[in-house]
Amino acid sequence: MVEGNDNNNADEELLGDPEPWEAWESRLVGICLLLAIAGLVVLGWLINRFILD
């Protein structure tokens, strides 16, 4: 089934303009994910070094 332009325009109207803090919020999520991955690596190394040795 092919969607018409009317349906796409209606979806865009419902979404509206992006919030002013959207870019900042996206950057914050990315930083948090990087910190979580780095924390897992560091904790894995510490466990391997001091507990499993």
N, C-alpha and C positions, 0 to 999 in steps of 0.2 A: 504494500500500500504506500502511496506517495503522499507525503504531507505537503499541504499548500503553504503559501507564504503567510496566510492569515493566522495559522496556528503558530508559526515561528514568531510573528510579531506579537501575538498575545503572550507568549512565554517571556519575551524580552520586556514587555510592559509589566509583568508580574515581578520580575527580578528587580527592576528599577536600577538606579545608579548605584555603583559600589559605595560602600561606607568609606568615610575619609581615613579611617584607621586600617583599612584592609591590607595595604602593603606592609605596614608596621607589624600587624598581627601575623601575616604570612612569614615575615622574616623571623619573628619570635619563635614560631613553631619550628622553623628550620634550625635555628640555633639550639633549641631544646632537644631536638632529635640528634644533632651532632654531639651535644654534651652527654646525652644518654649513651650513645655508641662509644664515645671516648671513656666514659665511666665503666662500661662493661669491659672494655679492653684493659684498663688499668686494674680493675678488681680481679679480672681473670689472671693477669700477670702476678698480682700480689698473692692470690691463693695458690697459684702454681709454685711460686718462689718460696713461700713461708709455711704453707700447710701441707702441700703434697711432697715436699722435699724430704 
